[in-house]
């Protein structure tokens, strides 16, 4: 990961420190096998890759929808995190998910997020997970900026 791929609003925020290796990653990002590829707070975009492992497999043999939901929650929250100042955090208020097609286990998912509206305390973010160039699931999140 190159520092040029990361453009956050505050270099002293937890998120900036995490991206630069100065703060630990949240455990959920390890669980989801996430890798932040790029984030640009000014442009309001982020891309993150997620690994799909056997533990995510549902009875049909594809990735369980709840795991895709967790990835979309992580994806959209990451973009909001990039816009925060030190001492701020993000809480998801709602996450509306549409599942478009099954996701295969063992192939990475590419997540792309876009800021739809960044208010003072509330943000609206869209996110899409794709695999092999095809959209798998989409979400619109409403997130609240909180003091931590």
Backbone as a printed PyTorch tensor [residue, N CA C, xyz], in Angstrom:
tensor([[[  0.8500,  -1.1840,   0.0000],
         [  0.0000,   0.0000,   0.0000],
         [  0.8910,   1.2400,   0.0000]],

        [[  0.6810,   2.0900,  -0.9590],
         [  1.4680,   3.3050,  -1.0070],
         [  0.7130,   4.4310,  -0.3300]],

        [[  1.4500,   5.3020,   0.3210],
         [  0.8250,   6.4340,   1.0020],
         [  0.1040,   7.3380,   0.0130]],

        [[  0.5280,   7.3190,  -1.2540],
         [ -0.1210,   8.1480,  -2.2600],
         [ -1.5500,   7.6960,  -2.5330]],

        [[ -1.8560,   6.4160,  -2.2570],
         [ -3.1950,   5.8920,  -2.4940],
         [ -4.1690,   6.3070,  -1.4020]],

        [[ -3.6530,   6.9260,  -0.3290],
         [ -4.4820,   7.2990,   0.8080],
         [ -4.4980,   8.8090,   0.9930]],

        [[ -5.6760,   9.3860,   0.8700],
         [ -5.8380,  10.8170,   1.1010],
         [ -6.9800,  10.9930,   2.0950]],

        [[ -6.6160,  11.2660,   3.3420],
         [ -7.6100,  11.4340,   4.3980],
         [ -7.6830,  12.9070,   4.7960]],

        [[ -8.7150,  13.2350,   5.5590],
         [ -8.9230,  14.6320,   5.9530],
         [ -7.9920,  15.0980,   7.0590]],

        [[ -7.5800,  14.1860,   7.9500],
         [ -6.7640,  14.5620,   9.1050],
         [ -5.6790,  13.5170,   9.3210]],

        [[ -4.4130,  13.8800,   9.1390],
         [ -3.3280,  12.9080,   9.3190],
         [ -3.2030,  12.4100,  10.7570]],

        [[ -3.8580,  13.0920,  11.7120],
         [ -3.7850,  12.6760,  13.1110],
         [ -4.9580,  11.7850,  13.5240]],

        [[ -5.8850,  11.5210,  12.6090],
         [ -7.0340,  10.6790,  12.9450],
         [ -6.5860,   9.2330,  13.1140]],

        [[ -7.3910,   8.4680,  13.8460],
         [ -7.0930,   7.0450,  14.0270],
         [ -6.9900,   6.3500,  12.6760]],

        [[ -7.8910,   6.6580,  11.7580],
         [ -7.9100,   5.9990,  10.4600],
         [ -6.6110,   6.2570,   9.6930]],

        [[ -6.1610,   7.4960,   9.6930],
         [ -4.8970,   7.8290,   9.0220],
         [ -3.7380,   7.0810,   9.6550]],

        [[ -3.7140,   7.0430,  10.9770],
         [ -2.6490,   6.3280,  11.6750],
         [ -2.6970,   4.8330,  11.3750]],

        [[ -3.9110,   4.2780,  11.2800],
         [ -4.0520,   2.8650,  10.9440],
         [ -3.5120,   2.5850,   9.5380]],

        [[ -3.8810,   3.4310,   8.5750],
         [ -3.4080,   3.2350,   7.2070],
         [ -1.8860,   3.3140,   7.1070]],

        [[ -1.2810,   4.1350,   7.9620],
         [  0.1760,   4.3000,   7.9490],
         [  0.8970,   3.3080,   8.8520]],

        [[  0.1460,   2.3690,   9.4450],
         [  0.7620,   1.3530,  10.2910],
         [  1.1090,   1.8280,  11.6880]],

        [[  0.6200,   2.9990,  12.0860],
         [  0.9230,   3.5550,  13.4120],
         [ -0.1260,   3.1840,  14.4550]],

        [[ -1.2280,   2.5710,  14.0220],
         [ -2.2880,   2.1200,  14.9230],
         [ -2.7610,   0.7590,  14.4130]],

        [[ -3.2180,  -0.1010,  15.3180],
         [ -3.6490,  -1.4390,  14.8930],
         [ -4.9480,  -1.4010,  14.0940]],

        [[ -5.0690,  -2.3620,  13.1830],
         [ -6.3160,  -2.5120,  12.4220],
         [ -7.3910,  -3.0680,  13.3420]],

        [[ -8.6340,  -2.6450,  13.1680],
         [ -9.7250,  -3.2780,  13.9180],
         [ -9.8110,  -4.7640,  13.5690]],

        [[-10.1620,  -5.5770,  14.5460],
         [-10.2090,  -7.0330,  14.3500],
         [-11.1580,  -7.4330,  13.2190]],

        [[-12.2340,  -6.6910,  13.0290],
         [-13.1890,  -7.0430,  11.9770],
         [-12.5460,  -6.9660,  10.5920]],

        [[-11.6080,  -6.0700,  10.4180],
         [-10.9440,  -5.9800,   9.1150],
         [-10.0740,  -7.2050,   8.8600]],

        [[ -9.4840,  -7.7440,   9.9170],
         [ -8.7260,  -8.9840,   9.7800],
         [ -9.6680, -10.1400,   9.4880]],

        [[-10.7850, -10.2050,  10.2180],
         [-11.7820, -11.2520,  10.0010],
         [-12.2690, -11.2620,   8.5550]],

        [[-12.5400, -10.0840,   8.0060],
         [-13.0670,  -9.9690,   6.6380],
         [-11.9810, -10.0570,   5.5660]],

        [[-10.7220, -10.1290,   5.9860],
         [ -9.6270, -10.2020,   5.0200],
         [ -9.5400,  -8.9770,   4.1450]],

        [[ -9.7340,  -7.8100,   4.7580],
         [ -9.7870,  -6.5750,   3.9690],
         [ -8.4080,  -5.9710,   3.7570]],

        [[ -8.2400,  -5.3820,   2.5900],
         [ -7.0550,  -4.6080,   2.2470],
         [ -7.5230,  -3.3060,   1.6200]],

        [[ -7.2080,  -2.1870,   2.2590],
         [ -7.5720,  -0.8880,   1.6960],
         [ -6.6470,  -0.6340,   0.5150]],

        [[ -7.2240,  -0.5060,  -0.6670],
         [ -6.4380,  -0.2670,  -1.8740],
         [ -6.2250,   1.2210,  -2.1130]],

        [[ -7.2830,   2.0070,  -1.9120],
         [ -7.2080,   3.4480,  -2.1260],
         [ -8.3490,   4.1190,  -1.3850]],

        [[ -8.0890,   5.3290,  -0.9350],
         [ -9.1360,   6.1470,  -0.3300],
         [ -8.8000,   7.6040,  -0.5960]],

        [[ -9.8040,   8.3780,  -0.9770],
         [ -9.6270,   9.8060,  -1.2240],
         [-10.8100,  10.5310,  -0.5900]],

        [[-10.5620,  11.1160,   0.5790],
         [-11.6280,  11.7930,   1.3200],
         [-12.1800,  12.9780,   0.5330]],

        [[-11.3200,  13.7170,  -0.1550],
         [-11.7820,  14.8830,  -0.9150],
         [-12.6980,  14.4740,  -2.0730]],

        [[-12.3230,  13.4220,  -2.7720],
         [-13.1290,  12.9460,  -3.9000],
         [-14.3190,  12.1070,  -3.4300]],

        [[-14.2640,  11.6470,  -2.1740],
         [-15.3530,  10.8500,  -1.6200],
         [-15.4310,   9.4520,  -2.1960]],

        [[-14.2610,   8.8050,  -2.3600],
         [-14.2330,   7.4540,  -2.9060],
         [-13.2420,   6.5840,  -2.1330]],

        [[-13.5390,   5.2910,  -2.1250],
         [-12.6290,   4.3250,  -1.5050],
         [-12.7690,   2.9950,  -2.2310]],

        [[-11.6790,   2.2340,  -2.2660],
         [-11.7410,   0.8680,  -2.7880],
         [-10.9920,  -0.0550,  -1.8310]],

        [[-11.6260,  -1.1730,  -1.5350],
         [-11.1100,  -2.1430,  -0.5750],
         [-11.3220,  -3.5300,  -1.1480]],

        [[-10.3250,  -4.3890,  -0.9990],
         [-10.4630,  -5.7780,  -1.4270],
         [-10.7670,  -6.6380,  -0.2080]],

        [[-11.6670,  -7.6150,  -0.3750],
         [-12.0400,  -8.5520,   0.6860],
         [-11.7750,  -9.9770,   0.2200]],

        [[-11.2230, -10.7850,   1.1020],
         [-10.9970, -12.2020,   0.8140],
         [-12.2420, -12.9860,   1.1950]],

        [[-12.5320, -14.0260,   0.4430],
         [-13.6580, -14.9040,   0.7570],
         [-13.0880, -16.2760,   1.1090]],

        [[-13.3440, -16.7270,   2.3100],
         [-12.7590, -17.9730,   2.8130],
         [-13.8620, -18.9910,   3.1100]],

        [[-13.4710, -20.2390,   3.2990],
         [-14.4310, -21.3190,   3.5480],
         [-15.3410, -21.0370,   4.7360]],

        [[-14.8520, -20.3360,   5.7340],
         [-15.6660, -20.0260,   6.9150],
         [-16.8570, -19.1360,   6.5580]],

        [[-16.8370, -18.4790,   5.4030],
         [-17.9340, -17.6070,   4.9640],
         [-18.9890, -18.3770,   4.1510]],

        [[-18.7590, -19.6600,   3.9230],
         [-19.6050, -20.4700,   3.0410],
         [-20.9710, -20.7530,   3.6870]],

        [[-22.0360, -20.5690,   2.8990],
         [-23.3860, -20.9160,   3.3540],
         [-23.7120, -22.3420,   2.8930]],

        [[-24.8760, -22.9020,   3.2470],
         [-25.2030, -24.2740,   2.8190],
         [-25.2110, -24.4700,   1.2940]],

        [[-25.4400, -23.4120,   0.5260],
         [-25.4300, -23.5190,  -0.9370],
         [-24.0160, -23.4910,  -1.5040]],

        [[-23.0180, -23.2290,  -0.6440],
         [-21.6260, -23.2370,  -1.0900],
         [-21.0920, -21.8820,  -1.5190]],

        [[-21.9110, -20.8350,  -1.4270],
         [-21.4630, -19.4870,  -1.7940],
         [-21.2700, -18.6650,  -0.5230]],

        [[-20.8360, -17.4300,  -0.6660],
         [-20.5900, -16.5660,   0.4940],
         [-21.9260, -16.1860,   1.1360]],

        [[-22.0160, -16.4080,   2.4440],
         [-23.2080, -16.0660,   3.2120],
         [-23.5130, -14.5740,   3.0840]],

        [[-24.7840, -14.2440,   2.8760],
         [-25.1920, -12.8480,   2.7040],
         [-24.8150, -11.9530,   3.8670]],

        [[-24.8290, -12.4920,   5.0710],
         [-24.4470, -11.6920,   6.2370],
         [-22.9870, -11.2560,   6.1830]],

        [[-22.1390, -12.0840,   5.5970],
         [-20.7270, -11.7100,   5.4410],
         [-20.5960, -10.5940,   4.4050]],

        [[-21.3860, -10.6700,   3.3360],
         [-21.3780,  -9.5870,   2.3480],
         [-21.8800,  -8.2970,   2.9920]],

        [[-22.8890,  -8.4110,   3.8540],
         [-23.3910,  -7.2450,   4.5790],
         [-22.3300,  -6.6420,   5.4780]],

        [[-21.5710,  -7.4980,   6.1640],
         [-20.4870,  -6.9980,   7.0240],
         [-19.4210,  -6.2830,   6.1920]],

        [[-19.1340,  -6.8270,   5.0190],
         [-18.1540,  -6.1830,   4.1310],
         [-18.6610,  -4.8210,   3.6630]],

        [[-19.9260,  -4.7360,   3.2970],
         [-20.4910,  -3.4620,   2.8420],
         [-20.5270,  -2.4440,   3.9810]],

        [[-20.8090,  -2.8900,   5.1830],
         [-20.7830,  -2.0000,   6.3470],
         [-19.3690,  -1.4770,   6.5700]],

        [[-18.3950,  -2.3750,   6.4970],
         [-16.9940,  -1.9910,   6.6620],
         [-16.5650,  -1.0240,   5.5630]],

        [[-16.9370,  -1.3250,   4.3370],
         [-16.5710,  -0.5020,   3.1780],
         [-17.0840,   0.9260,   3.3200]],

        [[-18.3680,   1.0610,   3.6070],
         [-18.9570,   2.3990,   3.6870],
         [-18.4270,   3.1640,   4.9020]],

        [[-18.2300,   2.4660,   6.0190],
         [-17.6970,   3.1240,   7.2150],
         [-16.2510,   3.5710,   7.0080]],

        [[-15.4770,   2.7870,   6.2500],
         [-14.0940,   3.1850,   5.9620],
         [-14.0470,   4.5260,   5.2510]],

        [[-14.9410,   4.7240,   4.3030],
         [-14.9400,   5.9940,   3.5810],
         [-15.2840,   7.1440,   4.5220]],

        [[-16.2660,   6.9530,   5.3920],
         [-16.5890,   8.0010,   6.3640],
         [-15.3970,   8.2290,   7.2840]],

        [[-14.7600,   7.1480,   7.7470],
         [-13.5770,   7.2730,   8.6140],
         [-12.5150,   8.1710,   7.9910]],

        [[-12.3520,   8.0800,   6.6840],
         [-11.3230,   8.8780,   6.0010],
         [-11.6030,  10.3660,   6.0760]],

        [[-12.8500,  10.7490,   6.3450],
         [-13.2260,  12.1710,   6.3920],
         [-13.1980,  12.7400,   7.8120]],

        [[-12.9070,  11.9050,   8.8030],
         [-13.0130,  12.3280,  10.1990],
         [-11.7510,  12.9920,  10.7210]],

        [[-11.9450,  13.7720,  11.7600],
         [-10.8370,  14.3850,  12.4840],
         [-10.4710,  13.4920,  13.6600]],

        [[ -9.3080,  13.7410,  14.2360],
         [ -8.8970,  13.0190,  15.4410],
         [ -9.9790,  13.2010,  16.5030]],

        [[-10.2940,  12.1320,  17.2180],
         [-11.3180,  12.1920,  18.2580],
         [-12.7230,  11.9140,  17.7690]],

        [[-12.8750,  11.6150,  16.4770],
         [-14.1880,  11.2900,  15.9300],
         [-14.2150,   9.8330,  15.4870]],

        [[-15.4130,   9.2580,  15.4900],
         [-15.6340,   7.9070,  15.0160],
         [-16.9090,   7.8700,  14.2020]],

        [[-17.2550,   6.6850,  13.7300],
         [-18.4480,   6.5380,  12.8870],
         [-19.3190,   5.4150,  13.4360]],

        [[-20.6220,   5.6180,  13.3940],
         [-21.6000,   4.6010,  13.7590],
         [-22.5990,   4.4700,  12.6130]],

        [[-22.8390,   3.2530,  12.1700],
         [-23.7980,   3.0270,  11.1040],
         [-25.2080,   3.0930,  11.6830]],

        [[-26.0350,   3.9760,  11.1320],
         [-27.4220,   4.1000,  11.5650],
         [-28.3280,   3.1620,  10.7890]],

        [[-28.0890,   3.0270,   9.4980],
         [-28.8590,   2.0890,   8.6790],
         [-28.0030,   1.6130,   7.5130]],

        [[-28.3080,   0.4060,   7.0660],
         [-27.5860,  -0.1930,   5.9460],
         [-28.6070,  -0.9630,   5.1230]],

        [[-28.9280,  -0.4470,   3.9330],
         [-29.9100,  -1.0610,   3.0460],
         [-29.1540,  -1.8280,   1.9660]],

        [[-29.2720,  -3.1550,   1.9840],
         [-28.4800,  -4.0260,   1.1130],
         [-29.3580,  -4.6570,   0.0380]],

        [[-28.8200,  -4.7280,  -1.1720],
         [-29.4350,  -5.4950,  -2.2570],
         [-28.4330,  -6.5520,  -2.7070]],

        [[-28.8590,  -7.8130,  -2.6850],
         [-28.0130,  -8.9120,  -3.1450],
         [-28.3680,  -9.1820,  -4.6030]],

        [[-27.3710,  -9.1380,  -5.4740],
         [-27.6110,  -9.2250,  -6.9140],
         [-27.3020, -10.5930,  -7.4980]],

        [[-26.2780, -11.2510,  -6.9890],
         [-25.8960, -12.5850,  -7.4710],
         [-25.0100, -13.2280,  -6.4090]],

        [[-24.8700, -14.5560,  -6.4520],
         [-24.0150, -15.2350,  -5.4690],
         [-22.5480, -14.8480,  -5.6440]],

        [[-21.8370, -14.8390,  -4.5220],
         [-20.3890, -14.6110,  -4.5450],
         [-19.6940, -15.9340,  -4.2770]],

        [[-18.6780, -16.2330,  -5.0640],
         [-17.9360, -17.4860,  -4.9260],
         [-16.9080, -17.3950,  -3.8060]],

        [[-16.7510, -18.5020,  -3.0900],
         [-15.7160, -18.6060,  -2.0700],
         [-14.3740, -18.8310,  -2.7600]],

        [[-13.3280, -18.2040,  -2.2450],
         [-11.9870, -18.3940,  -2.7850],
         [-11.5680, -17.3580,  -3.8100]],

        [[-12.4820, -16.4760,  -4.1730],
         [-12.1710, -15.3870,  -5.1050],
         [-12.3660, -14.0710,  -4.3690]],

        [[-11.4500, -13.1210,  -4.5420],
         [-11.5960, -11.8440,  -3.8360],
         [-12.7830, -11.0350,  -4.3430]],

        [[-13.2810, -10.1910,  -3.4720],
         [-14.3230,  -9.2200,  -3.8100],
         [-13.7060,  -7.8330,  -3.8070]],

        [[-14.0720,  -7.0280,  -4.7690],
         [-13.6170,  -5.6400,  -4.8150],
         [-14.7600,  -4.7580,  -4.3430]],

        [[-14.5100,  -3.9710,  -3.3100],
         [-15.4990,  -3.0370,  -2.7980],
         [-15.1650,  -1.6210,  -3.2240]],

        [[-16.1570,  -0.9200,  -3.7380],
         [-16.0030,   0.4830,  -4.1180],
         [-17.0910,   1.2920,  -3.4160]],

        [[-16.6790,   2.3480,  -2.7290],
         [-17.6190,   3.2000,  -2.0020],
         [-17.5570,   4.6110,  -2.5490]],

        [[-18.7090,   5.2900,  -2.4770],
         [-18.7930,   6.6870,  -2.9100],
         [-19.6340,   7.4660,  -1.9020]],

        [[-19.1220,   8.6270,  -1.5100],
         [-19.8560,   9.5020,  -0.6070],
         [-20.9590,  10.1840,  -1.4000]],

        [[-22.1890,   9.9740,  -0.9870],
         [-23.3170,  10.6190,  -1.6440],
         [-23.5740,  11.9970,  -1.0540]],

        [[-23.4490,  12.1000,   0.2780],
         [-23.6190,  13.3790,   0.9710],
         [-22.8700,  13.3150,   2.2810]],

        [[-22.0300,  14.3150,   2.5260],
         [-21.2740,  14.4040,   3.7860],
         [-21.7800,  15.6180,   4.5330]],

        [[-22.6580,  15.3900,   5.5020],
         [-23.1270,  16.4770,   6.3590],
         [-22.2100,  16.6290,   7.5610]],

        [[-22.5560,  17.5460,   8.4390],
         [-21.7380,  17.7770,   9.6340],
         [-21.7280,  16.5360,  10.5370]],

        [[-22.9090,  15.9280,  10.7400],
         [-23.0160,  14.7880,  11.6520],
         [-23.5110,  13.5090,  10.9900]],

        [[-24.0850,  13.6040,   9.8050],
         [-24.6590,  12.4360,   9.1360],
         [-24.1220,  12.3410,   7.7090]],

        [[-23.7710,  11.1210,   7.3150],
         [-23.2290,  10.8670,   5.9770],
         [-24.0600,   9.8010,   5.2770]],

        [[-24.2270,   9.9590,   3.9850],
         [-24.8770,   8.9590,   3.1410],
         [-23.8170,   8.4310,   2.1780]],

        [[-23.6560,   7.1090,   2.1680],
         [-22.5880,   6.4770,   1.3940],
         [-23.1610,   5.2830,   0.6360]],

        [[-22.7480,   5.1200,  -0.6180],
         [-23.1190,   3.9190,  -1.3650],
         [-21.8950,   3.0210,  -1.4790]],

        [[-22.1580,   1.7350,  -1.5560],
         [-21.0730,   0.7710,  -1.6920],
         [-21.4860,  -0.3700,  -2.5970]],

        [[-20.5190,  -0.8900,  -3.3480],
         [-20.7560,  -2.0190,  -4.2450],
         [-19.6380,  -3.0340,  -4.0720]],

        [[-20.0170,  -4.3000,  -3.9960],
         [-19.0490,  -5.3970,  -4.0210],
         [-19.1510,  -6.0780,  -5.3720]],

        [[-18.0100,  -6.3110,  -6.0110],
         [-18.0040,  -7.0090,  -7.2960],
         [-16.9920,  -8.1380,  -7.2630]],

        [[-17.2420,  -9.1290,  -8.1140],
         [-16.3530, -10.2880,  -8.2390],
         [-16.2950, -10.6530,  -9.7120]],

        [[-15.1090, -10.8200, -10.2130],
         [-14.9290, -11.1240, -11.6400],
         [-15.6060, -10.0960, -12.5360]],

        [[-15.5860,  -8.8300, -12.1090],
         [-16.1400,  -7.7420, -12.9130],
         [-17.6510,  -7.6230, -12.8810]],

        [[-18.3220,  -8.4160, -12.0460],
         [-19.7830,  -8.3610, -11.9570],
         [-20.1960,  -7.9590, -10.5450]],

        [[-21.1820,  -7.0650, -10.4520],
         [-21.6750,  -6.6450,  -9.1430],
         [-22.3610,  -7.8080,  -8.4450]],

        [[-22.0390,  -7.9660,  -7.1630],
         [-22.5770,  -9.0340,  -6.3330],
         [-23.6190,  -8.4820,  -5.3600]],

        [[-23.3070,  -7.3380,  -4.7530],
         [-24.2130,  -6.7290,  -3.7780],
         [-23.9430,  -5.2340,  -3.7180]],

        [[-24.9900,  -4.4790,  -3.4060],
         [-24.8650,  -3.0350,  -3.2400],
         [-25.5160,  -2.6390,  -1.9250]],

        [[-25.1370,  -1.4720,  -1.4320],
         [-25.7350,  -0.9750,  -0.1930],
         [-25.7020,   0.5370,  -0.1870]],

        [[-26.6470,   1.1090,   0.5490],
         [-26.6210,   2.5220,   0.8840],
         [-26.6280,   2.5910,   2.3980]],

        [[-25.6430,   3.2660,   2.9380],
         [-25.5060,   3.4040,   4.3990],
         [-25.7560,   4.8410,   4.8250]],

        [[-26.3690,   4.9660,   5.9860],
         [-26.4740,   6.2500,   6.6630],
         [-25.6220,   6.1060,   7.9150]],

        [[-24.6320,   6.9790,   8.0390],
         [-23.6740,   6.8950,   9.1390],
         [-23.6720,   8.1770,   9.9430]],

        [[-23.4460,   8.0440,  11.2420],
         [-23.3850,   9.2060,  12.1430],
         [-21.9580,   9.4010,  12.6000]],

        [[-21.5040,  10.6320,  12.5830],
         [-20.1990,  10.9910,  13.1160],
         [-20.3670,  11.1560,  14.6300]],

        [[-19.5390,  10.4520,  15.3930],
         [-19.6300,  10.5000,  16.8570],
         [-18.2800,  10.9170,  17.4370]],

        [[-18.3280,  11.4660,  18.6310],
         [-17.1060,  11.8110,  19.3480],
         [-16.6490,  10.5870,  20.1290]],

        [[-15.3690,  10.2740,  20.0580],
         [-14.8350,   9.1070,  20.7820],
         [-13.8080,   9.5180,  21.8150]]])
